[in-house]
Amino acid sequence: MNGVLKTQRLTKTFGGLIAVDNVSFELQKGELLALIGPNGAGKSTCFNMLMGQLKATSGKVYLANEEITGLAPRQVWRKGVGRTFQITATYSSMTVIENVQMALLSHYGDILRFLPRAHLLHRDEALNLLDLVGMVNQADRHCAVLAYGDLKRIELAIALAHSPMLLLMDEPTAGMAPKERVDLMELTAKIVRDQGMSVLFTEHDMDVVFTHSHRIMVMNRGKLIAEGDAAEIRNNPLVQEVYLGGGTLFTSEVASHA
Amino acid sequence: MEFFVAQIITGLANASSLFLVACGLSLIFGVTRIVNFAHGSLYMLGAYIGYTFMQVLPGGLGFWSSILLAGLSVGVIGVLVEMLVLRPVYKAPELFQLVATFGVILVIQDIALIVFGPEDLLGPRAPGLRGVIRVMGEPIPKYDITLLVITPIVALTLWYLITQTRVGVLVRAATQDREMVSALGVNQAWLFTGVFGLGSALAGLGGALQLPKGGADLLMDFHILAPVFVVVVIGGMGSLPGAYLAAVIISVLNVFAVTYLPQSTLVLMFIVMIVVLTIRPYGLFGREEVAGEHGQVGEPERPIKPASARMQLLASGLILLLAMMPFYTASFSLVFTTDVLIFCLFAASLHFLLGLGGLVSFGHAAYYGGGAYVAALLVTHVNTPMELAFLLAPLGAGIAALAIGWVCLRLTGVYFAMLTLAFAQLLWSLVFQWGEVTGGDDGLVNIWPSEWLKPTIIYYYLTLLFCVGGILLLRHIAHSPFGYALRAARDSQRQAESTGIDTRKIQLLAFGFAGFMGGLAGALFVFSKGSVFPNELEIARSFDALIVVFLGGVKTLAGGVAGGVFFKGIEDILIKFEYWRLVMGLLIIFVVILAPEGIVGSLRKGAERLNLIKSRHM
């Protein structure tokens, strides 16, 4: 099996509500897999179970054939999974480069060291990561004063710090301007290609989804209802009904992008 | 059985003022997010003002009007405090308002002393309610029965006000989302003022109502504070039924404890609190606090950097000056400087936790006093040599901090703060009531250093070495990977946990380390004074450290030390005057209003504006 990530009948219930219902899928090496669906479909819940923020009610998660169900986020991270958040999470009292150095300190097991100066450690490697995401010229700026799009880039650099085999991105381009979205996703796609990484991401921007994903899964009310490449999903009547919306406007718009 | 019922009735009666004061505090916190340390002072004022009115107004009508008037007057005082002291500092960083309310405590203490005199006042009996009623053969004071009736009426009225009226809707909405409420066009300033006034009036009412049972004295402000915090936390922040139930539980248990286990009275409520919070982390009726959805108030904290060459030179000069001190000053200034140094180490240890870790401990005196007591107990009971006791003290404090931190870190925000306070009070109560071992109120005396360390100059150097060393170590660790991880856990626990950092472990270690350093300060203290008393463990001591850290500047590395020097220095000058608390309180309030980012933070800003230093806030 070539699967980087595999879920088996993953389920999460909150009281009587079944938020995620028997979701099974597999993610191949080097693949960019998009998970789409209307709000409340269970995408973020699914994500949070993969990374360990939520405990699954039942079902299993495997990372490269090793079961990781129920592990805490920091343990999942150690296994080689990086993630970015829907609402950015950065260390606001630190500089840009220190945000990245923090992840490197953790990766190299330096956290419990009391003597060295933290800001001198792994500085070159952090600069390389910032270069990768195009933030190197802002390395010493205070994180709290940056624009939202820049914070997203920093998050990406943080997520890449331990060269993960799998990257989970929860709405990576939400809240960004159209130009920034394209830039960020092209950047992500390039990094994934270069490093042989796999990506699972949720997204509402169909431009982004159709342009950059190799495969698309659609969720609705906790269930996977469709799976396929961009053309298949675009033409799937069920998907059009619950998510994309019907009408010719959409298809013609997509056609003009192609 | 009869006795049992009588006990319960007494407990219920005692619960009444506790409930009133507690729901006032809870209300104020819910809406304004201010932990009002001065709430006990408002309660005290209620008692004094009620007493004064009762002297003038005759008869039953006079008595009850006095109680109402006391409530009203304290409400007005609350409104004034809110408008004059708190309004200017709402924009300051979170919890900074604590410092302002602490200033209010000091001011009210001295005003009460000036206006009402130092004697304890015996509360007048309620006219027409002097006797007792026999309930199942047991005598119950009529006044207790009256209280039993009044409290539910007040509680129901409040409940009606909060749940059924328009004002109540606004109050509840503001408790959940202040920004939204103000975006909807509600004048937030007046809502805050109104709620603060109402909360204060409740405290005043509570103070006046308990007059026939307890009277009025100048210590009642701090004495009520701990039980009130406990009640609010057990009941759940912002919950009226919770506050009532908790007040009843605490009061009834207390009545039984007085009868059956008198030495446990002080400890008991903290044990109840710890048990409740272990089972229900947010109190009986409380909900988990949702962390501020709108980001932190005020300017974000700046990145830290190791001291520049200029600052290092300045610090070295200062240390040199301190080291040369025995050559140019008299020995009493050495004693004073010793005190300041110890206090600075104590404050710096709290700053480490509070500033870098974002862990607001209300009970840091537990480790300072704890360290002092570990040393004193070792010397007194097992004849430990001073040097060994001195080394074991911080170790003991550190271990205590690890244990306490392990429990407290299950909670966050104000519940965490209250639980740390509870543990500190638990230690204080143990020391206070376990007289055979700890000497109780008489403390432990004759705890002197070994012969070779006895001379003032030598002990001064010992203090200098450990305090400066300790402070520099704390500062160094702030710049180490561990210190960075501690700040990362504070800035974004989500991101830290998702990048492999065990934030709870980091915080726990920081808690233990801060406790260790606090214990070191305590050990230095006990051998410099030769004695230790329970007041080194009490709330006021914890508050001292807290105030100093905020005053100096939470968001600056040097905040703890700068605040410590300022606070001790001023205190030393002022304490010679009769009404030093008044001046000190006013001074604190002024600093809070003029320098809302703390002394160091505001100085830095001023210097940046004048282009004396480069801004790091690019």
Boltz contact constraints between the chains, C-beta under 6 A:
constraints:
  - contact:
      token1: [A, 73]
      token2: [B, 497]
      max_distance: 6.0
  - contact:
      token1: [A, 73]
      token2: [B, 498]
      max_distance: 6.0
  - contact:
      token1: [A, 74]
      token2: [B, 497]
      max_distance: 6.0
  - contact:
      token1: [A, 74]
      token2: [B, 500]
      max_distance: 6.0
  - contact:
      token1: [A, 77]
      token2: [B, 498]
      max_distance: 6.0
  - contact:
      token1: [A, 77]
      token2: [B, 499]
      max_distance: 6.0
  - contact:
      token1: [A, 77]
      token2: [B, 500]
      max_distance: 6.0
  - contact:
      token1: [A, 78]
      token2: [B, 500]
      max_distance: 6.0
  - contact:
      token1: [A, 83]
      token2: [B, 498]
      max_distance: 6.0
  - contact:
      token1: [A, 89]
      token2: [B, 492]
      max_distance: 6.0
  - contact:
      token1: [A, 89]
      token2: [B, 494]
      max_distance: 6.0
  - contact:
      token1: [A, 89]
      token2: [B, 495]
      max_distance: 6.0
  - contact:
      token1: [A, 91]
      token2: [B, 488]
      max_distance: 6.0
  - contact:
      token1: [A, 91]
      token2: [B, 491]
      max_distance: 6.0
  - contact:
      token1: [A, 91]
      token2: [B, 492]
      max_distance: 6.0
  - contact:
      token1: [A, 92]
      token2: [B, 300]
      max_distance: 6.0
  - contact:
      token1: [A, 92]
      token2: [B, 491]
      max_distance: 6.0
  - contact:
      token1: [A, 93]
      token2: [B, 301]
      max_distance: 6.0
  - contact:
      token1: [A, 93]
      token2: [B, 487]
      max_distance: 6.0
  - contact:
      token1: [A, 93]
      token2: [B, 491]
      max_distance: 6.0
  - contact:
      token1: [A, 94]
      token2: [B, 303]
      max_distance: 6.0
  - contact:
      token1: [A, 95]
      token2: [B, 303]
      max_distance: 6.0
  - contact:
      token1: [A, 102]
      token2: [B, 488]
      max_distance: 6.0
  - contact:
      token1: [A, 103]
      token2: [B, 499]
      max_distance: 6.0
  - contact:
      token1: [A, 105]
      token2: [B, 481]
      max_distance: 6.0
  - contact:
      token1: [A, 106]
      token2: [B, 499]
      max_distance: 6.0
  - contact:
      token1: [A, 106]
      token2: [B, 500]
      max_distance: 6.0
  - contact:
      token1: [A, 106]
      token2: [B, 501]
      max_distance: 6.0
  - contact:
      token1: [A, 110]
      token2: [B, 481]
      max_distance: 6.0
  - contact:
      token1: [A, 111]
      token2: [B, 481]
      max_distance: 6.0
  - contact:
      token1: [A, 111]
      token2: [B, 485]
      max_distance: 6.0
  - contact:
      token1: [A, 113]
      token2: [B, 481]
      max_distance: 6.0
  - contact:
      token1: [A, 114]
      token2: [B, 477]
      max_distance: 6.0
  - contact:
      token1: [A, 114]
      token2: [B, 480]
      max_distance: 6.0
  - contact:
      token1: [A, 114]
      token2: [B, 482]
      max_distance: 6.0
  - contact:
      token1: [A, 117]
      token2: [B, 479]
      max_distance: 6.0
  - contact:
      token1: [A, 118]
      token2: [B, 480]
      max_distance: 6.0
  - contact:
      token1: [A, 118]
      token2: [B, 481]
      max_distance: 6.0
  - contact:
      token1: [A, 118]
      token2: [B, 484]
      max_distance: 6.0
  - contact:
      token1: [A, 141]
      token2: [B, 618]
      max_distance: 6.0
  - contact:
      token1: [A, 142]
      token2: [B, 303]
      max_distance: 6.0
  - contact:
      token1: [A, 142]
      token2: [B, 617]
      max_distance: 6.0
  - contact:
      token1: [A, 142]
      token2: [B, 618]
      max_distance: 6.0
  - contact:
      token1: [A, 144]
      token2: [B, 300]
      max_distance: 6.0
